[in-house]
Amino acid sequence: MLPIRVNSNNTHSVYLDIHHVALPDRGGSDYLVISAILGDGWYEGEVAVEIGSRVCVTFADQYLDEQRIAPFFERIERAELEQAILAAVSALMFSVGKPGARQKVLAYRHDDRILHFSGKTRRRTAPTKRTATCRSGAQAATA
């Protein structure tokens, strides 16, 4: 879970729980789509964060259930929240590997923690077997 720092009157912490990171074919390893749950204790909803040539945040409930997300945006200003999400995500480091036929994101690093998407804790292997790492911060920081 990734804390999101916003300067609002919201009394609850805002968090992003990343459950999947995709490397779409069109952009290679410099383009990521992060799927996550965004919440503040009163609201939880699905978001997609795109980092690459486009840098943006898409709130699924904005299209699927606008009445559900409206009170959330009354507590937290949307533009500020989008910037805070992009800032938090840009600080992450993603581990990219090719366990099968396609490259995929295997894990990400937040502060000193490495979080794997498979749910398994992997042991470190010899340097020749480590997965490549790409950093998404450069694109998000320039947006």
N, C-alpha and C positions, 0 to 999 in steps of 0.2 A: 504494500500500500504506500502510495506516494502522497505526502502532504502538499496541499496547494495553499500558498500564502496570498490571501486577499485582504484588502483594507476595508472591510465592510462592517456593518453593525451586526452581522451574523454571529450569534453566540456559540455556534458549533463549528468545529473544524471542517474544512472542506478537504476531501481526499479523492484520489484517483487510484482505482484498483485495476491494474493492467492485466488482461487475461489473454491477449493475443497481439502479436506484431507480425504484419505481413510485408513481404517484399514483392510488390506487384511487378510483373514482367516488364512493364513499360519503362520503369525507372532504374532498374538495377539496385545495387546496394546503397545508392545515394538517395533513395526514395523509400519511405516507410509509411505504413498506415497502422496506427496504434489503436486497438479496440480496448475500451475500458469502461468500468462503471464509475460514474462521478456521483458523489454524495456529500451530504452535510449533516446526516443524522435524522433529518426530516424527509429528505428527498434522495432517491437514488435513480439514476437513469444512464442509459448507454450513450457513450460518446465515441467519435472517431477523430483522431488527430493525425493530420497528414503533414509530413515533413519532407520537403524536397523542393522541386521547382515551385510548388504551391505550398504555403504553410497556412493551415486553417484547422479550426475545430468545428465539428458538426455534432449538434445535439439531436439525437434520434427523436426524442419526445417533441421537438419543435415541429416535426412532421407527423408523428404518430399519435401524440396525445398532448396537444398544446395546453389544455386546461390543467394537466398534471404538473407541467414545468413552470407555468406562470407564477405561482407563489415563490418558487425557488429564485426566479429572476427578480422578484420584488425584494427579496432579502439580499441578493448579490447582484451587482451591476455586471451585465453580460460582457461588455468590452473588457473590463478589468479582469474578469474571470478568464476570458480567452487568453489574454496576455499572461496571466499567472500560470495557466496550464502549459502554454508554450515555453515559458521560462523553466518550469519544473521538468518538463520532458527534455528540453535541450541540455540539461545537466546529466542526463543518463548516458551510459555507454552500452551499446548492444553487441552481443556476441552472435556472429553469423557463421553458420556452418553448412555443410552439404551432406547430411546423413543419408540422403537418398538421391534421387535424380535432380532435385531442385534445391537451391539455396533456401535456407529459412533462418529466422531468428530463434536461437536456442535459449537465450537468457538475456538478462539486462542487469546492469550494476547501478545501484543507488547507494550513495555514500560508501560504506564499507561492506555492503551486503550484495551478494550475487543471487538473483532470483531466477530459477529455471522455469520454463513453461511446461515441461513434461511432468512436473511435480516431484521428480526424483532429484536427489542431491548427487551431483556428479563429483567424482574425485578428480583432482588435477592430474593431467597426464604429462608425459615428456614434452618439452618445448616443440618438438616436430609435429605433435598431434594437436596442438592448441588450435582452436578455431580463430578465424580472422575477426577483428573487431572494427566496427565502424562507429564513428561518433556523429550524432545527428545535430549537435549544438551549433555548428557553423551556419547551417541554413536557417535555423530558428532564430539565432541571435541577430541575423541581418534583416529579418523581416520587420 
